[in-house]
Every structure is written in structure tokens, then in C-alpha cells.
């Protein structure tokens, strides 16, 4: 059931029936057919003439037809013709905010009629004023902060991150004030906007925090990652702007970090350290071997006081003279791997194990959120997604199944015993509580529709499970902080649009 907000309602009705008519209109709009999560903005919706005392079903049918007609002709908010359209849609309120942020960062001022409705807290002002308000509003709300992070990364992909960084409500030009525990002086910064930063006095973050930061940022696209790391490298390490930008990059890649304060802060510090630390490279081998015969005319013999060449170079030269193959230089190990191919957004894809998303409420009742709260390191490394990923893979999901791509978290070997315990315990709990096996829940074919942190799982009406319904295990979990996803269930035979 969606949310409906009516800015202005005009009714021609007898005074004694006006209140009932207004209630019927709002109720009919709210009970319109369930569709995928999206934001639909309508300039004018005419329901026609209808008796105030008509049966509620008649009001519902009239509202459903009017909404369906407007939705069929709606224009996306990013389209150039949206300002002249009678109906505009966004995939979500978060997408509307992200597009508005991108437009303001690019130096454009949107003037469409729908922007004030889509983003109520934007009063048409400049970027810095609204961004300050958005950051303050998102503080303390994990999902709102994750949505802000995705919007910042979308701006980075569009190439406007420098303008956004300049508008952040922090003193970005402040020099870094961090000092090593031994009492060393703070790092010297010649120019706050350059990369000339002395990092010798900085203490390296812990290895787990560095690994967590690398794994989280690796989920971003190459363009977004490059823009974020370049901007981080230009900001003074330890400044408010650097910490904020690192936090945004991490939350955009791993939104489940939003409810883990200490782990997120440690990873943000590690990411700023990575941005200011050159990646290790492999030394280039000598171009010429020293194991050779007498010097030719164009070559110079070593001087009497010159040290000898390393033994490894001599060995390589001898092997080359003897005609033996020389192993090529090993490539430098990348700091992080390329991101996995993203799913095509808002296109239904069939999954053999779509039922794995029906386990969210069962895991919550079994105590997984509390268990993760006591183990923040596991939670920060994505144990919840790894658990669902492992269950789906064990139940026969093919490697290209969209459910695995959504979860996208292979479990390390160190988690094997905990993953097994939770999987076996969940199976026993379902058998005892709902009289159903774990395999019967997971191996449920369905269609998955994904956009950002929203997952819409559609199952055919014939697959509705009464045993889950009796225990309220198939109610929409919506935003799940420990998973970093907002999940909704649909039981219908028609595809989601």
C-alpha cells in the first residue's frame, strides 16, 4: 500500500457531505492497485462526477482508472519535456533528490512545477543551502544517509563532484590536525586543494579497516571510484570534508555500514589513508643484462670503484645468453578489483531462488540483528548478505542468478562455522514454527526487480504460502538496516512495470 499526499483538493458537494467525499477520495487513491515503489507526481487528477454516497468500490475503481491513465502518460523527471507534462514520475523520492543534486552541482537551477512536490525541503535555493539541510536531515537516519551517499556518487559519475565538495558545509580548507600517538607534529599542507601532503607522521589504520574500505569502495563503478578517490586525495586528511566524503563513498558501496558507527568511522579513516598513500608498484627490471662479453664501441665498461650488479640480474643475463626463457615481470597487484557487472535496473529478471528474500523476517525473529550488533566486525564485512548468498547457492542457484548478483557477497572460510550454524538453525526454526523446510522457502521461482537499494520480489499467486502467511513471515520487511536493502513482496501474475 503506497502513500498518498494531496496538495489541494477541489470538491463540489453539499456541505454536509463534503467531509465524507474528501475521505472517499483519499481512501480511493491510497487503495489504488499495488505497483513497484515509485514516486508519481500529478498536476491535476479529475475523478469526474460521482455520488458522495456511492459504494466505496466505485470510488476505488474511478481512482484506479484515473491514476493508471496518468501513470501511462507520465514523463520521467530527468526528461527535458517534464516541465510541460501533466504527470511526472521518479523511481523513488531518493532518485528525485539525486537528480536535483546533480542539476544543482552542474550549475543549473531546475524550474519545473514538480520539483517542490518531489523534494519538499528544497525551496528553490542554492546548492550549499539545500545540501546543508539535507545532511542535517540525514544524520541519525541510516537509510536517508545511504540515499544521500548514492546521490553524491551519482554526482561523481556525472563529473561534478568538485563543485559538490566545495559546497559541503565543512571547512574543507582546514589543515589536518591528526598527530601520531607518539606526539609527532601534524602533517604539513602546502595547499589545501593540492595533493602535496606529508604523511610520514600519520599512523596507518588497522588492516581490517583497510580491507573493509577497499571491499566497500570496490562495489562502485570505476568512474565514481576514481572521482571520489581523486577528490579525497586533494582534501586534507583529517578534515571534516575528507571524513564526510569518505563516509559517502563507503555508504554508497555498502549501505549496511550505516548502522555501524565505529566500524564506519574506522573504514572512513582507512579510505582517506588509502587516497593519500601511493599504491605499491613492482620495480621495473633492468633493460640490459650485465652478464655479457667485452664492451662494444658504444658501451662503457664499469669504473673500478662501481659496485657490482645484483646476483639476480646476473642470473637473468646468463639465462638470456644461454637461450633459456625468462619469466615475464609479474603485474602489480591492484588495490581493489573491478566492480561486478551491475544488474539492469528496473527490468524484471527471473530467479530460481527468489524465495531467499522471504527469509528476512524469519532471520529477524531468530535474533540475527542482535547477534550482529554484538559482532560489529562481522556486520560491517557483510555477514548478513553472505548468509543469504550462501543459502541461495547451497539451494542450487546458478552462478548467473540475479539473487546472487543482488547479494554479491562471497563468504570467507573463517565464517564457515557461523554460516552453517545459522543455516541449520534457521531450517530447524522454520520446521518447528511454520512447518516448512528452508529449501521449500528458498527454491521458489520469482521475478526480481532492482533499483539502488530497493528489491521488488514478485511471486505468482499460486506460490503464495499459507504457512508463511500465518506467521506473518511474508509481510514486506521494507528497509532492513543490517542488510542494506529495502525489500517488498508482490503476489501477482502480471509483471511489474
N, C-alpha and C positions, 0 to 999 in steps of 0.2 A: 504494500500500500504506500503510495507516494504522498509527498507533502504538497499542499496547495496554498498559495498566498494570492489573495485578490487585492489589488491596489485600489480599485474603485469599482463599485457595483451600482448599476442603474436599474431600478425596477419601477414598473408601472403597475401598481397593485392597490387594492383597497387598504386603508390604513391598518385595519385590524388583521390583515393577512400578510403584511409586509415582512414581519419578523419570521414567520413560517416560510415564506417564499425564499428569503435570504438563506435560511438554514437548508432548505431543499437544494438550492443551487450549490452551496459549498459542499454539502454532503455528496451530491451527484458528481462533482469534479473530483472529490477525494476518492471515491469508489470507482473511478474510471478503470478500464482494463489495465492489468499489471503489465508494464513494459520494462525493458532494461533501464538501469539507472541513467537518467539524463535530465538536463535542465531545459525546459521548454518555456519560452517567453512569448506571450501572445499580446499583441497590441489591443485587439478588440475581439471579443468572443460573443457572438449573438446566438442565443438559445431559442429565439422565436417566441411565439405566443403559446402559453401553456397554462392550464388552470392551476391555481395555487393548491387546491385540494386534490389534485390528481395523484394517482398511486406513485409511490417512490420509484418504482421500476421505470415508469415513463420518464421521470426526470433523469434517471441514470442513463437510459438509452439515448435521450436527447443530448446530454453532456458528452457521452462517449462518441457519438457521431460527430459532434462539433469539434471535439479535441482531435479525433482521428483525421478529420479534414484539414485542420490547421497544421497538425504534425506532418501530414503528407506533403504540404507545400512549404514547410519551414525551411529556412536557409541557415546554414551554419554561420556562427558568429564571426568567423575569420574570413568569410566571403566578402568581396567588395560590394556586393548588392545587398548586404544585410541591412543597411540603414534604411533602405526603401521597402523592405519586406514587412509583411504583417505579422509574421511569426519567425522567431529565431531560436535555434537550439544549440546547446553545448552538451558534450557528453556528461559533464558534471559541473557543479559550481567551481570545483578546483580547476577545471580546464578553462573556464571563463576568466578566473583570476590569473592563470598562467599566460593567457593570450593578452590580457590587458597589461600585465607586467612587461611582456615582450614589446608591446607597442610603445609604452612609455619609455622603456630603456632605449628604444630606437629613436627617440626624439619626436614621436608622433603623439598627438592628443586625440583619442577617439571621441567622436561626437554622436554616435548612433543612439537612438532612443532607448535601446535595450540595455545599455551598459549600467545605468543607475539601478535597474532591476536585477541584473545579473550579479553585480558587485555592490551591495547596498552601502558598504562603508567607504566607497570611493565617491568623493564629492566633486570630481572633475578637476582636482588639484594636480600638482606636480608629483613627480616620481618620489622624491625624497620624503614628502609629507605622507603620502599613502603607504610607502614602504615601512616607514617608522610605525605607522598604525597597525600594519599587518604583522610585523614582527612582534609587537607588544601583544596583539590578539592571539598569536600562535603560541606564545610562551606558556608552557604548562599543559598544552593540548597536543598529545603525540601525533594524532592524525593531521591536525592543522599544520603542525611544524613540518611533517613529512610532505604535505601538499606544497608548502612554501619551498621546501628543498627541491622538489621536482620542477617548480616554476623557475627557480633560479638556474637549474641545469638546462631547462629549455631555452632560457635567455643565453646561456653559454653556447649552446648548439647553434643559435642564430647569430653568434658573433658579437653580442652586445654586452658581454659580461663586464668589461672595463667600466662602461657607463653605470652599470648597476652597482659595482663595487664603490665607485665614487659617491654614490647616493646613499650608501648604507649609513645608518645613524650611529656610527662609531668613529672614533678619532683614528683614522687609518694612517695618519702621518706620524703617530706617536712611535717613538723608538721602543724596541723590545726591552723589557725590564727584567727578563728572566736571568738568573745567575745560577751557576753551578753550586751544589751543596757545599763545596769547599770554600766558598766565599769569593769566587772569581768575579771580575767586573762584568757588567752586562755587555752583550755583543755591540760592536760599533756599527753604525749605519750611516753611510755617507749620504745616501739619497733614499728617502722612504719609498720612492716609486721604482727604484732600480733593484737589481739582484746582487749588488755589492754588499754582502752581509758576511761578517766573520763569525763562523760557527764553532770555532775551536773550543770556546768556553761552554758550549751547550752540552748537557748530558743527554746521551742517546736514550730514547724511550725503550721500554721493555720489548723484548722480541715478540711476545703475544700481541701487544698493541700494534706493532708494525705489521705483523701478518694479518691482523684483523682489518687494519686500514687498507692494506693492499687488496685483500679479498673483496672488501665492500666497494671500493672505487673501481675495481675491475668489472663490475656489472654495468658501468656507464658506457656510453658509446665513446669511440675514440675521439670524436670532435669535442664532446663535453668534457672528457677527462683531460685532454690536452689544454683546453681553455681554463679549466679550474686549476690545474697544476701550474700553469704559467702565471695566473693571477696570484696564486698563493706564493710563488717564488718572488714576486715583486712586492709583497707586503712584508713588513717587519714581523719576524717570528715573535710570538708572544703578544702581539697587538690584538685588540678586540676584533678588528676586521678579519685578521687571519684566522682566529678561532671560529668566528661565525661562518666564514666561507668554507673552512674545512668541515665544520658541522653540517653545512648544507650538502656538500659533496657526499659525505658518508650517508646521510639520511636518504638522499636520492637513490643511492645504490642499495642500501639495506635499511628500509623503514622500520624494521623490527628493533633497531637500536634506539628508537625514540623513547622507549620507556626504561632504558638502562642508562641512567645519568652518568655514573662514574666510568663505565666502560666506554660510553660515547665520548666523554671528555678526554680519556686516555688515547682513544683512537684519533681524535682530532689533533691532539698534540703530536702524535706519531706521524700524521699526514703532513703537518706543517714541517716537521723534521725531514720527511722524505722529499718534500718540494724544495728544500734548501740544501739537500745533500746530493751531490752528483752520483749518478748510477755507476756501479763498478763496471769497468771495461777490461778486456783482455789485452795485454801488451802485444803490440804488433811485432812479428818475428823479423829478424834482420833480413835485409834484402839480398845480402851476398854472404856466401859461406867463407869462413876463414881458412878452411882446410883446402888449400889449393897449391898449385905449383909456384914457381918463381913469379915475381911480379912482372906484369907486362908493361909496355911502354906507357899506357895511360893510367897505370895504377901505382900507388905509393906504398912502399913497404913500411911496416910499423917501425916507429922510432925505438931506439934501445930502451928508453925508460917507460914505454907504453905498456900497460898491463895486458896480459893475455886475454883472449876471448873466453867466454864461459864454455865449460865442457859440453853442455847441451848443444851449443851452436856447432862445436867441432864435430860432434856425433852426427848432427844433421847434415853437415857438409860432407863427411865421409860417406854417408848413405847416399847422398846425391851423386858423388863421384862414382860410387860402385853400382849405380843404376837401380838402387832399391827405392821403392815408392815412399814418399814422405806423407804422413797423415796430415790432413788439412788442419788449419787453425780452428779450434773449437769456437763456435759463436758465443758471444756474450750472453749470459742468461738474462732474459728480460725481467724487469722488476715486477711486472704483472702480466698475466695472459690477456689475450684479446677477449672482449665480451662475447658471450654466447649469442647466436643469432636470435633476435627478438621475435616474438610471435606477432603475426599480423593483427593489429588492434581492431577490435570490434568486428571480427569476422568469426562466425561460429566454426569450431573445429571439433570433430568427433573424438572422444576419448573412450578407451575401453575401461578405464578405471576412474571415471568421473566421480564415483561414489567415495573416493578418498576424501573429498571435501565435506562429506557428510559426517566425518569423524570429529569435527571441530568441537561441537558441543559435548560429545562423549569424552573427549580428552579434557575439556574444561571441568566437567563433573568429576573426573577421575583425579584431578588435582595437578595437572601439568603446569598451569600458570604459577601456582605457589611453589612447585618444585623448581621451576626455572628461576623464580625470584630468589631462592636460596643459592642458586648457582649462576650468578650473572655472567661468568665467562662462557658457559655453555649457551646461555640465551643469546649473548652477543655474537657468538660464532654461528648462529642459525640452527640450533638443535631442533627446534620445532619443525622447521621446513625439512630438515634432514630426516626426521622421523616419518613424516608423511611421504617423502620421496622414497625412503627405504621400504615402507609398507606397500606403496604402489608398485615399485619394481619387483618386490617379492611376490606380488599377486599377479605377475605376468604382464606388466605394462611394457610395450615395445619401446626401444630407445627413442623413437621419434614421437612418442605420445605427448600431446600438449600438456597433460597434467604434470609430467616430469619437467617440461620446459618452464612451466609456471613456478614450480617449487625450486628447481635449479640449485640443488644443494646436495652434493655427494658427501656422505658421512666419512670422516676419518676412522681408521681402525681403532683408535682409542675409545671411540664411542660404541663399539660393538656390543658390549655387555649391557649398557644402559638402553640402547635401542631395542635389543632383544627383550629386556625386562618390560619395557613399555608396550611393545607389540604383543607379547604374551599376556600381560596384564590387561590390556585393552580387549583382547579377544575373550578372555575369561569374564570380564565385566559385562561385555555385550551379551554373552551367552546367559549369564546369570540374571541380568537386569531386563534385557529386551528380548531374550530367547532367540537371538540371531547371531550367526557367526560373523567374524570380522571379514572373511572372504566374501560372504554374501552381500555385505555392505559395499565393499570396495569394488568388486567386479560388477559394476553397474554402468552400462554404457550410457553416455550422455554427451551433450554438446556444451563446450566451454567457450565463453566469450569474454575476452580480457581487454582491459584498458587501464594502464597505470597500476593502481593498487586495487582495482575492482575486478572481481571474478564473478561472472554470472554463469551458474551451472543449471542447465535445462535437462530435465528428465521427462520421458513420455509418461502420460497419465497412467498407463498400465504398470509402470515401475514404481508408483507411489507405494511406500512400505508402511503398512499399518502398525507394525511392531515398533518402528521408529517414531511414528506419529503419536502413539500412546504415551511415550516417554518424552515427548516434545524435543526429540533429538534432530528433527529436520526443520526446525524453525530457523529463520535467517539469523546467522550469527553477526552479520554486518561487520563493523570494524573490529578486528581482533589484534590487539597490540602485540602480543607475543609471537604472532605470525606475520605481522606487517601487511595484512591483506584485509579487504572488505569483501565478504562472500555473501551472495544471495542465491536462493534456490527458486527454480521455476518448474512447475509440473504442467506441461502443455505439449501438445503435439506440433503446434505451429512454431517455426523458427523465430528466434528473437531478432528484431531489426535494430 
